[in-house]
Amino acid sequence: MLTIIILLAAGLTAGGLWWWIRSGRIVSTDDARVKGTIVAISAKVNGRVEKVLANEGDNVQAGQVIA
C-alpha cells in the first residue's frame, strides 16, 4: 500500500512539474512586429579596416572613432 502511495505521489509530482514547465510561462511567437529606427551607416573614405576600437554592445557617442 505504501508503494502505491509513493508511486502516486511521484506521478502527480512529475505531472505537475511537466504542466508547470509547459503551461505558458515562456511566451513565443512565429510572427512578430517590432518598432525601431533604421540608420544608414557608411564610411567617408574607401579602404580596409585595420583595427576596430569598439566591441559589440558598447555604447558609442556621435563622432567617436570606432575603426
mmCIF file of the N, C-alpha and C atoms, coordinates in Angstrom:
data_MODEL
# 
_entry.id   MODEL 
# 
loop_
_atom_site.group_PDB 
_atom_site.id 
_atom_site.type_symbol 
_atom_site.label_atom_id 
_atom_site.label_alt_id 
_atom_site.label_comp_id 
_atom_site.label_asym_id 
_atom_site.label_entity_id 
_atom_site.label_seq_id 
_atom_site.pdbx_PDB_ins_code 
_atom_site.Cartn_x 
_atom_site.Cartn_y 
_atom_site.Cartn_z 
_atom_site.occupancy 
_atom_site.B_iso_or_equiv 
_atom_site.pdbx_formal_charge 
_atom_site.auth_seq_id 
_atom_site.auth_comp_id 
_atom_site.auth_asym_id 
_atom_site.auth_atom_id 
_atom_site.pdbx_PDB_model_num 
ATOM 1   N N  . MET A 1 1  ? 0.821  -1.195 0.000   1.00 0.00 ? 1  MET A N  1 
ATOM 2   C CA . MET A 1 1  ? 0.000  0.000  0.000   1.00 0.00 ? 1  MET A CA 1 
ATOM 3   C C  . MET A 1 1  ? 0.869  1.264  0.000   1.00 0.00 ? 1  MET A C  1 
ATOM 4   N N  . LEU A 1 2  ? 1.940  1.241  0.782   1.00 0.00 ? 2  LEU A N  1 
ATOM 5   C CA . LEU A 1 2  ? 2.843  2.382  0.843   1.00 0.00 ? 2  LEU A CA 1 
ATOM 6   C C  . LEU A 1 2  ? 3.510  2.620  -0.514  1.00 0.00 ? 2  LEU A C  1 
ATOM 7   N N  . THR A 1 3  ? 3.824  1.533  -1.222  1.00 0.00 ? 3  THR A N  1 
ATOM 8   C CA . THR A 1 3  ? 4.441  1.654  -2.546  1.00 0.00 ? 3  THR A CA 1 
ATOM 9   C C  . THR A 1 3  ? 3.501  2.354  -3.515  1.00 0.00 ? 3  THR A C  1 
ATOM 10  N N  . ILE A 1 4  ? 2.229  2.035  -3.459  1.00 0.00 ? 4  ILE A N  1 
ATOM 11  C CA . ILE A 1 4  ? 1.236  2.656  -4.345  1.00 0.00 ? 4  ILE A CA 1 
ATOM 12  C C  . ILE A 1 4  ? 1.129  4.152  -4.046  1.00 0.00 ? 4  ILE A C  1 
ATOM 13  N N  . ILE A 1 5  ? 1.116  4.513  -2.789  1.00 0.00 ? 5  ILE A N  1 
ATOM 14  C CA . ILE A 1 5  ? 1.026  5.928  -2.403  1.00 0.00 ? 5  ILE A CA 1 
ATOM 15  C C  . ILE A 1 5  ? 2.268  6.688  -2.876  1.00 0.00 ? 5  ILE A C  1 
ATOM 16  N N  . ILE A 1 6  ? 3.443  6.084  -2.717  1.00 0.00 ? 6  ILE A N  1 
ATOM 17  C CA . ILE A 1 6  ? 4.684  6.730  -3.161  1.00 0.00 ? 6  ILE A CA 1 
ATOM 18  C C  . ILE A 1 6  ? 4.687  6.889  -4.675  1.00 0.00 ? 6  ILE A C  1 
ATOM 19  N N  . LEU A 1 7  ? 4.289  5.855  -5.410  1.00 0.00 ? 7  LEU A N  1 
ATOM 20  C CA . LEU A 1 7  ? 4.230  5.942  -6.872  1.00 0.00 ? 7  LEU A CA 1 
ATOM 21  C C  . LEU A 1 7  ? 3.205  6.971  -7.321  1.00 0.00 ? 7  LEU A C  1 
ATOM 22  N N  . LEU A 1 8  ? 2.069  7.030  -6.657  1.00 0.00 ? 8  LEU A N  1 
ATOM 23  C CA . LEU A 1 8  ? 1.042  8.015  -6.992  1.00 0.00 ? 8  LEU A CA 1 
ATOM 24  C C  . LEU A 1 8  ? 1.554  9.430  -6.731  1.00 0.00 ? 8  LEU A C  1 
ATOM 25  N N  . ALA A 1 9  ? 2.214  9.638  -5.608  1.00 0.00 ? 9  ALA A N  1 
ATOM 26  C CA . ALA A 1 9  ? 2.766  10.959 -5.292  1.00 0.00 ? 9  ALA A CA 1 
ATOM 27  C C  . ALA A 1 9  ? 3.851  11.347 -6.294  1.00 0.00 ? 9  ALA A C  1 
ATOM 28  N N  . ALA A 1 10 ? 4.702  10.400 -6.665  1.00 0.00 ? 10 ALA A N  1 
ATOM 29  C CA . ALA A 1 10 ? 5.755  10.680 -7.645  1.00 0.00 ? 10 ALA A CA 1 
ATOM 30  C C  . ALA A 1 10 ? 5.143  11.005 -9.005  1.00 0.00 ? 10 ALA A C  1 
ATOM 31  N N  . GLY A 1 11 ? 4.106  10.273 -9.391  1.00 0.00 ? 11 GLY A N  1 
ATOM 32  C CA . GLY A 1 11 ? 3.433  10.539 -10.664 1.00 0.00 ? 11 GLY A CA 1 
ATOM 33  C C  . GLY A 1 11 ? 2.761  11.896 -10.678 1.00 0.00 ? 11 GLY A C  1 
ATOM 34  N N  . LEU A 1 12 ? 2.094  12.248 -9.587  1.00 0.00 ? 12 LEU A N  1 
ATOM 35  C CA . LEU A 1 12 ? 1.454  13.560 -9.505  1.00 0.00 ? 12 LEU A CA 1 
ATOM 36  C C  . LEU A 1 12 ? 2.495  14.683 -9.504  1.00 0.00 ? 12 LEU A C  1 
ATOM 37  N N  . THR A 1 13 ? 3.600  14.458 -8.825  1.00 0.00 ? 13 THR A N  1 
ATOM 38  C CA . THR A 1 13 ? 4.672  15.456 -8.819  1.00 0.00 ? 13 THR A CA 1 
ATOM 39  C C  . THR A 1 13 ? 5.254  15.631 -10.216 1.00 0.00 ? 13 THR A C  1 
ATOM 40  N N  . ALA A 1 14 ? 5.520  14.537 -10.900 1.00 0.00 ? 14 ALA A N  1 
ATOM 41  C CA . ALA A 1 14 ? 6.063  14.611 -12.260 1.00 0.00 ? 14 ALA A CA 1 
ATOM 42  C C  . ALA A 1 14 ? 5.064  15.266 -13.206 1.00 0.00 ? 14 ALA A C  1 
ATOM 43  N N  . GLY A 1 15 ? 3.793  14.909 -13.091 1.00 0.00 ? 15 GLY A N  1 
ATOM 44  C CA . GLY A 1 15 ? 2.768  15.527 -13.928 1.00 0.00 ? 15 GLY A CA 1 
ATOM 45  C C  . GLY A 1 15 ? 2.617  17.009 -13.646 1.00 0.00 ? 15 GLY A C  1 
ATOM 46  N N  . GLY A 1 16 ? 2.654  17.381 -12.398 1.00 0.00 ? 16 GLY A N  1 
ATOM 47  C CA . GLY A 1 16 ? 2.565  18.797 -12.039 1.00 0.00 ? 16 GLY A CA 1 
ATOM 48  C C  . GLY A 1 16 ? 3.763  19.580 -12.535 1.00 0.00 ? 16 GLY A C  1 
ATOM 49  N N  . LEU A 1 17 ? 4.945  19.002 -12.428 1.00 0.00 ? 17 LEU A N  1 
ATOM 50  C CA . LEU A 1 17 ? 6.153  19.658 -12.925 1.00 0.00 ? 17 LEU A CA 1 
ATOM 51  C C  . LEU A 1 17 ? 6.092  19.818 -14.441 1.00 0.00 ? 17 LEU A C  1 
ATOM 52  N N  . TRP A 1 18 ? 5.667  18.778 -15.149 1.00 0.00 ? 18 TRP A N  1 
ATOM 53  C CA . TRP A 1 18 ? 5.530  18.857 -16.611 1.00 0.00 ? 18 TRP A CA 1 
ATOM 54  C C  . TRP A 1 18 ? 4.529  19.941 -16.984 1.00 0.00 ? 18 TRP A C  1 
ATOM 55  N N  . TRP A 1 19 ? 3.399  20.001 -16.313 1.00 0.00 ? 19 TRP A N  1 
ATOM 56  C CA . TRP A 1 19 ? 2.380  21.022 -16.616 1.00 0.00 ? 19 TRP A CA 1 
ATOM 57  C C  . TRP A 1 19 ? 2.924  22.420 -16.329 1.00 0.00 ? 19 TRP A C  1 
ATOM 58  N N  . TRP A 1 20 ? 3.642  22.592 -15.233 1.00 0.00 ? 20 TRP A N  1 
ATOM 59  C CA . TRP A 1 20 ? 4.178  23.900 -14.857 1.00 0.00 ? 20 TRP A CA 1 
ATOM 60  C C  . TRP A 1 20 ? 5.190  24.385 -15.889 1.00 0.00 ? 20 TRP A C  1 
ATOM 61  N N  . ILE A 1 21 ? 6.043  23.475 -16.360 1.00 0.00 ? 21 ILE A N  1 
ATOM 62  C CA . ILE A 1 21 ? 7.038  23.846 -17.364 1.00 0.00 ? 21 ILE A CA 1 
ATOM 63  C C  . ILE A 1 21 ? 6.361  24.194 -18.687 1.00 0.00 ? 21 ILE A C  1 
ATOM 64  N N  . ARG A 1 22 ? 5.343  23.470 -19.104 1.00 0.00 ? 22 ARG A N  1 
ATOM 65  C CA . ARG A 1 22 ? 4.687  23.659 -20.394 1.00 0.00 ? 22 ARG A CA 1 
ATOM 66  C C  . ARG A 1 22 ? 3.500  24.617 -20.345 1.00 0.00 ? 22 ARG A C  1 
ATOM 67  N N  . SER A 1 23 ? 3.222  25.234 -19.204 1.00 0.00 ? 23 SER A N  1 
ATOM 68  C CA . SER A 1 23 ? 1.980  25.994 -19.030 1.00 0.00 ? 23 SER A CA 1 
ATOM 69  C C  . SER A 1 23 ? 1.980  27.378 -19.646 1.00 0.00 ? 23 SER A C  1 
ATOM 70  N N  . GLY A 1 24 ? 3.023  27.792 -20.316 1.00 0.00 ? 24 GLY A N  1 
ATOM 71  C CA . GLY A 1 24 ? 2.987  29.079 -20.977 1.00 0.00 ? 24 GLY A CA 1 
ATOM 72  C C  . GLY A 1 24 ? 3.686  30.187 -20.229 1.00 0.00 ? 24 GLY A C  1 
ATOM 73  N N  . ARG A 1 25 ? 4.574  29.843 -19.334 1.00 0.00 ? 25 ARG A N  1 
ATOM 74  C CA . ARG A 1 25 ? 5.347  30.880 -18.664 1.00 0.00 ? 25 ARG A CA 1 
ATOM 75  C C  . ARG A 1 25 ? 6.274  31.564 -19.659 1.00 0.00 ? 25 ARG A C  1 
ATOM 76  N N  . ILE A 1 26 ? 6.636  30.844 -20.735 1.00 0.00 ? 26 ILE A N  1 
ATOM 77  C CA . ILE A 1 26 ? 7.503  31.389 -21.769 1.00 0.00 ? 26 ILE A CA 1 
ATOM 78  C C  . ILE A 1 26 ? 6.631  31.751 -22.959 1.00 0.00 ? 26 ILE A C  1 
ATOM 79  N N  . VAL A 1 27 ? 6.652  33.016 -23.332 1.00 0.00 ? 27 VAL A N  1 
ATOM 80  C CA . VAL A 1 27 ? 5.854  33.477 -24.457 1.00 0.00 ? 27 VAL A CA 1 
ATOM 81  C C  . VAL A 1 27 ? 6.703  33.385 -25.712 1.00 0.00 ? 27 VAL A C  1 
ATOM 82  N N  . SER A 1 28 ? 6.166  32.746 -26.744 1.00 0.00 ? 28 SER A N  1 
ATOM 83  C CA . SER A 1 28 ? 6.886  32.660 -28.010 1.00 0.00 ? 28 SER A CA 1 
ATOM 84  C C  . SER A 1 28 ? 5.920  32.948 -29.147 1.00 0.00 ? 28 SER A C  1 
ATOM 85  N N  . THR A 1 29 ? 6.480  33.309 -30.286 1.00 0.00 ? 29 THR A N  1 
ATOM 86  C CA . THR A 1 29 ? 5.661  33.607 -31.449 1.00 0.00 ? 29 THR A CA 1 
ATOM 87  C C  . THR A 1 29 ? 6.423  33.248 -32.710 1.00 0.00 ? 29 THR A C  1 
ATOM 88  N N  . ASP A 1 30 ? 5.695  32.889 -33.750 1.00 0.00 ? 30 ASP A N  1 
ATOM 89  C CA . ASP A 1 30 ? 6.304  32.614 -35.042 1.00 0.00 ? 30 ASP A CA 1 
ATOM 90  C C  . ASP A 1 30 ? 6.281  33.846 -35.931 1.00 0.00 ? 30 ASP A C  1 
ATOM 91  N N  . ASP A 1 31 ? 5.501  34.852 -35.570 1.00 0.00 ? 31 ASP A N  1 
ATOM 92  C CA . ASP A 1 31 ? 5.367  36.059 -36.372 1.00 0.00 ? 31 ASP A CA 1 
ATOM 93  C C  . ASP A 1 31 ? 5.328  37.246 -35.418 1.00 0.00 ? 31 ASP A C  1 
ATOM 94  N N  . ALA A 1 32 ? 6.250  38.170 -35.579 1.00 0.00 ? 32 ALA A N  1 
ATOM 95  C CA . ALA A 1 32 ? 6.302  39.307 -34.664 1.00 0.00 ? 32 ALA A CA 1 
ATOM 96  C C  . ALA A 1 32 ? 6.551  40.589 -35.436 1.00 0.00 ? 32 ALA A C  1 
ATOM 97  N N  . ARG A 1 33 ? 6.104  41.685 -34.874 1.00 0.00 ? 33 ARG A N  1 
ATOM 98  C CA . ARG A 1 33 ? 6.371  43.009 -35.423 1.00 0.00 ? 33 ARG A CA 1 
ATOM 99  C C  . ARG A 1 33 ? 7.065  43.819 -34.340 1.00 0.00 ? 33 ARG A C  1 
ATOM 100 N N  . VAL A 1 34 ? 8.100  44.504 -34.740 1.00 0.00 ? 34 VAL A N  1 
ATOM 101 C CA . VAL A 1 34 ? 8.838  45.326 -33.792 1.00 0.00 ? 34 VAL A CA 1 
ATOM 102 C C  . VAL A 1 34 ? 9.008  46.723 -34.363 1.00 0.00 ? 34 VAL A C  1 
ATOM 103 N N  . LYS A 1 35 ? 9.170  47.684 -33.463 1.00 0.00 ? 35 LYS A N  1 
ATOM 104 C CA . LYS A 1 35 ? 9.429  49.055 -33.881 1.00 0.00 ? 35 LYS A CA 1 
ATOM 105 C C  . LYS A 1 35 ? 10.905 49.345 -33.677 1.00 0.00 ? 35 LYS A C  1 
ATOM 106 N N  . GLY A 1 36 ? 11.446 50.158 -34.562 1.00 0.00 ? 36 GLY A N  1 
ATOM 107 C CA . GLY A 1 36 ? 12.847 50.521 -34.428 1.00 0.00 ? 36 GLY A CA 1 
ATOM 108 C C  . GLY A 1 36 ? 13.196 51.630 -35.391 1.00 0.00 ? 36 GLY A C  1 
ATOM 109 N N  . THR A 1 37 ? 14.357 52.168 -35.219 1.00 0.00 ? 37 THR A N  1 
ATOM 110 C CA . THR A 1 37 ? 14.853 53.218 -36.091 1.00 0.00 ? 37 THR A CA 1 
ATOM 111 C C  . THR A 1 37 ? 15.957 52.637 -36.961 1.00 0.00 ? 37 THR A C  1 
ATOM 112 N N  . ILE A 1 38 ? 15.827 52.816 -38.264 1.00 0.00 ? 38 ILE A N  1 
ATOM 113 C CA . ILE A 1 38 ? 16.847 52.342 -39.186 1.00 0.00 ? 38 ILE A CA 1 
ATOM 114 C C  . ILE A 1 38 ? 17.783 53.503 -39.485 1.00 0.00 ? 38 ILE A C  1 
ATOM 115 N N  . VAL A 1 39 ? 19.059 53.266 -39.298 1.00 0.00 ? 39 VAL A N  1 
ATOM 116 C CA . VAL A 1 39 ? 20.066 54.302 -39.501 1.00 0.00 ? 39 VAL A CA 1 
ATOM 117 C C  . VAL A 1 39 ? 21.051 53.811 -40.550 1.00 0.00 ? 39 VAL A C  1 
ATOM 118 N N  . ALA A 1 40 ? 21.291 54.636 -41.561 1.00 0.00 ? 40 ALA A N  1 
ATOM 119 C CA . ALA A 1 40 ? 22.283 54.292 -42.580 1.00 0.00 ? 40 ALA A CA 1 
ATOM 120 C C  . ALA A 1 40 ? 23.673 54.630 -42.059 1.00 0.00 ? 40 ALA A C  1 
ATOM 121 N N  . ILE A 1 41 ? 24.582 53.688 -42.172 1.00 0.00 ? 41 ILE A N  1 
ATOM 122 C CA . ILE A 1 41 ? 25.954 53.888 -41.723 1.00 0.00 ? 41 ILE A CA 1 
ATOM 123 C C  . ILE A 1 41 ? 26.863 53.654 -42.921 1.00 0.00 ? 41 ILE A C  1 
ATOM 124 N N  . SER A 1 42 ? 27.761 54.576 -43.155 1.00 0.00 ? 42 SER A N  1 
ATOM 125 C CA . SER A 1 42 ? 28.695 54.415 -44.272 1.00 0.00 ? 42 SER A CA 1 
ATOM 126 C C  . SER A 1 42 ? 30.028 55.062 -43.920 1.00 0.00 ? 42 SER A C  1 
ATOM 127 N N  . ALA A 1 43 ? 31.046 54.648 -44.647 1.00 0.00 ? 43 ALA A N  1 
ATOM 128 C CA . ALA A 1 43 ? 32.379 55.207 -44.437 1.00 0.00 ? 43 ALA A CA 1 
ATOM 129 C C  . ALA A 1 43 ? 32.553 56.452 -45.289 1.00 0.00 ? 43 ALA A C  1 
ATOM 130 N N  . LYS A 1 44 ? 33.352 57.387 -44.797 1.00 0.00 ? 44 LYS A N  1 
ATOM 131 C CA . LYS A 1 44 ? 33.642 58.599 -45.566 1.00 0.00 ? 44 LYS A CA 1 
ATOM 132 C C  . LYS A 1 44 ? 34.763 58.363 -46.568 1.00 0.00 ? 44 LYS A C  1 
ATOM 133 N N  . VAL A 1 45 ? 35.572 57.342 -46.337 1.00 0.00 ? 45 VAL A N  1 
ATOM 134 C CA . VAL A 1 45 ? 36.684 57.038 -47.241 1.00 0.00 ? 45 VAL A CA 1 
ATOM 135 C C  . VAL A 1 45 ? 36.680 55.548 -47.568 1.00 0.00 ? 45 VAL A C  1 
ATOM 136 N N  . ASN A 1 46 ? 37.286 55.193 -48.697 1.00 0.00 ? 46 ASN A N  1 
ATOM 137 C CA . ASN A 1 46 ? 37.431 53.789 -49.074 1.00 0.00 ? 46 ASN A CA 1 
ATOM 138 C C  . ASN A 1 46 ? 38.658 53.204 -48.403 1.00 0.00 ? 46 ASN A C  1 
ATOM 139 N N  . GLY A 1 47 ? 38.659 51.905 -48.195 1.00 0.00 ? 47 GLY A N  1 
ATOM 140 C CA . GLY A 1 47 ? 39.834 51.248 -47.636 1.00 0.00 ? 47 GLY A CA 1 
ATOM 141 C C  . GLY A 1 47 ? 39.448 50.073 -46.762 1.00 0.00 ? 47 GLY A C  1 
ATOM 142 N N  . ARG A 1 48 ? 40.440 49.478 -46.158 1.00 0.00 ? 48 ARG A N  1 
ATOM 143 C CA . ARG A 1 48 ? 40.230 48.338 -45.265 1.00 0.00 ? 48 ARG A CA 1 
ATOM 144 C C  . ARG A 1 48 ? 40.313 48.792 -43.813 1.00 0.00 ? 48 ARG A C  1 
ATOM 145 N N  . VAL A 1 49 ? 39.523 48.141 -42.976 1.00 0.00 ? 49 VAL A N  1 
ATOM 146 C CA . VAL A 1 49 ? 39.563 48.431 -41.542 1.00 0.00 ? 49 VAL A CA 1 
ATOM 147 C C  . VAL A 1 49 ? 40.713 47.628 -40.944 1.00 0.00 ? 49 VAL A C  1 
ATOM 148 N N  . GLU A 1 50 ? 41.657 48.301 -40.325 1.00 0.00 ? 50 GLU A N  1 
ATOM 149 C CA . GLU A 1 50 ? 42.801 47.625 -39.718 1.00 0.00 ? 50 GLU A CA 1 
ATOM 150 C C  . GLU A 1 50 ? 42.533 47.239 -38.268 1.00 0.00 ? 50 GLU A C  1 
ATOM 151 N N  . LYS A 1 51 ? 41.783 48.070 -37.556 1.00 0.00 ? 51 LYS A N  1 
ATOM 152 C CA . LYS A 1 51 ? 41.524 47.797 -36.145 1.00 0.00 ? 51 LYS A CA 1 
ATOM 153 C C  . LYS A 1 51 ? 40.161 48.366 -35.777 1.00 0.00 ? 51 LYS A C  1 
ATOM 154 N N  . VAL A 1 52 ? 39.382 47.591 -35.032 1.00 0.00 ? 52 VAL A N  1 
ATOM 155 C CA . VAL A 1 52 ? 38.076 48.047 -34.556 1.00 0.00 ? 52 VAL A CA 1 
ATOM 156 C C  . VAL A 1 52 ? 38.237 48.447 -33.094 1.00 0.00 ? 52 VAL A C  1 
ATOM 157 N N  . LEU A 1 53 ? 37.886 49.687 -32.775 1.00 0.00 ? 53 LEU A N  1 
ATOM 158 C CA . LEU A 1 53 ? 38.114 50.226 -31.431 1.00 0.00 ? 53 LEU A CA 1 
ATOM 159 C C  . LEU A 1 53 ? 36.891 50.137 -30.524 1.00 0.00 ? 53 LEU A C  1 
ATOM 160 N N  . ALA A 1 54 ? 35.845 49.454 -30.979 1.00 0.00 ? 54 ALA A N  1 
ATOM 161 C CA . ALA A 1 54 ? 34.641 49.279 -30.162 1.00 0.00 ? 54 ALA A CA 1 
ATOM 162 C C  . ALA A 1 54 ? 34.213 47.822 -30.263 1.00 0.00 ? 54 ALA A C  1 
ATOM 163 N N  . ASN A 1 55 ? 33.692 47.300 -29.186 1.00 0.00 ? 55 ASN A N  1 
ATOM 164 C CA . ASN A 1 55 ? 33.191 45.931 -29.161 1.00 0.00 ? 55 ASN A CA 1 
ATOM 165 C C  . ASN A 1 55 ? 31.687 45.921 -29.370 1.00 0.00 ? 55 ASN A C  1 
ATOM 166 N N  . GLU A 1 56 ? 31.175 44.771 -29.769 1.00 0.00 ? 56 GLU A N  1 
ATOM 167 C CA . GLU A 1 56 ? 29.738 44.622 -29.946 1.00 0.00 ? 56 GLU A CA 1 
ATOM 168 C C  . GLU A 1 56 ? 29.035 44.894 -28.620 1.00 0.00 ? 56 GLU A C  1 
ATOM 169 N N  . GLY A 1 57 ? 28.019 45.750 -28.658 1.00 0.00 ? 57 GLY A N  1 
ATOM 170 C CA . GLY A 1 57 ? 27.263 46.082 -27.460 1.00 0.00 ? 57 GLY A CA 1 
ATOM 171 C C  . GLY A 1 57 ? 27.779 47.303 -26.721 1.00 0.00 ? 57 GLY A C  1 
ATOM 172 N N  . ASP A 1 58 ? 28.932 47.839 -27.126 1.00 0.00 ? 58 ASP A N  1 
ATOM 173 C CA . ASP A 1 58 ? 29.468 49.041 -26.475 1.00 0.00 ? 58 ASP A CA 1 
ATOM 174 C C  . ASP A 1 58 ? 28.617 50.258 -26.819 1.00 0.00 ? 58 ASP A C  1 
ATOM 175 N N  . ASN A 1 59 ? 28.478 51.163 -25.867 1.00 0.00 ? 59 ASN A N  1 
ATOM 176 C CA . ASN A 1 59 ? 27.840 52.446 -26.149 1.00 0.00 ? 59 ASN A CA 1 
ATOM 177 C C  . ASN A 1 59 ? 28.883 53.357 -26.773 1.00 0.00 ? 59 ASN A C  1 
ATOM 178 N N  . VAL A 1 60 ? 28.497 54.020 -27.857 1.00 0.00 ? 60 VAL A N  1 
ATOM 179 C CA . VAL A 1 60 ? 29.404 54.957 -28.517 1.00 0.00 ? 60 VAL A CA 1 
ATOM 180 C C  . VAL A 1 60 ? 28.712 56.301 -28.652 1.00 0.00 ? 60 VAL A C  1 
ATOM 181 N N  . GLN A 1 61 ? 29.517 57.335 -28.745 1.00 0.00 ? 61 GLN A N  1 
ATOM 182 C CA . GLN A 1 61 ? 28.999 58.696 -28.869 1.00 0.00 ? 61 GLN A CA 1 
ATOM 183 C C  . GLN A 1 61 ? 29.115 59.148 -30.319 1.00 0.00 ? 61 GLN A C  1 
ATOM 184 N N  . ALA A 1 62 ? 28.307 60.116 -30.696 1.00 0.00 ? 62 ALA A N  1 
ATOM 185 C CA . ALA A 1 62 ? 28.374 60.683 -32.038 1.00 0.00 ? 62 ALA A CA 1 
ATOM 186 C C  . ALA A 1 62 ? 29.759 61.267 -32.263 1.00 0.00 ? 62 ALA A C  1 
ATOM 187 N N  . GLY A 1 63 ? 30.368 60.941 -33.378 1.00 0.00 ? 63 GLY A N  1 
ATOM 188 C CA . GLY A 1 63 ? 31.686 61.455 -33.704 1.00 0.00 ? 63 GLY A CA 1 
ATOM 189 C C  . GLY A 1 63 ? 32.842 60.638 -33.148 1.00 0.00 ? 63 GLY A C  1 
ATOM 190 N N  . GLN A 1 64 ? 32.557 59.627 -32.337 1.00 0.00 ? 64 GLN A N  1 
ATOM 191 C CA . GLN A 1 64 ? 33.610 58.811 -31.740 1.00 0.00 ? 64 GLN A CA 1 
ATOM 192 C C  . GLN A 1 64 ? 34.244 57.928 -32.811 1.00 0.00 ? 64 GLN A C  1 
ATOM 193 N N  . VAL A 1 65 ? 35.573 57.842 -32.820 1.00 0.00 ? 65 VAL A N  1 
ATOM 194 C CA . VAL A 1 65 ? 36.289 56.983 -33.758 1.00 0.00 ? 65 VAL A CA 1 
ATOM 195 C C  . VAL A 1 65 ? 36.146 55.542 -33.279 1.00 0.00 ? 65 VAL A C  1 
ATOM 196 N N  . ILE A 1 66 ? 35.637 54.673 -34.152 1.00 0.00 ? 66 ILE A N  1 
ATOM 197 C CA . ILE A 1 66 ? 35.446 53.275 -33.757 1.00 0.00 ? 66 ILE A CA 1 
ATOM 198 C C  . ILE A 1 66 ? 36.244 52.318 -34.624 1.00 0.00 ? 66 ILE A C  1 
ATOM 199 N N  . ALA A 1 67 ? 36.853 52.820 -35.696 1.00 0.00 ? 67 ALA A N  1 
ATOM 200 C CA . ALA A 1 67 ? 37.654 51.938 -36.556 1.00 0.00 ? 67 ALA A CA 1 
ATOM 201 C C  . ALA A 1 67 ? 38.789 52.719 -37.181 1.00 0.00 ? 67 ALA A C  1 
# 
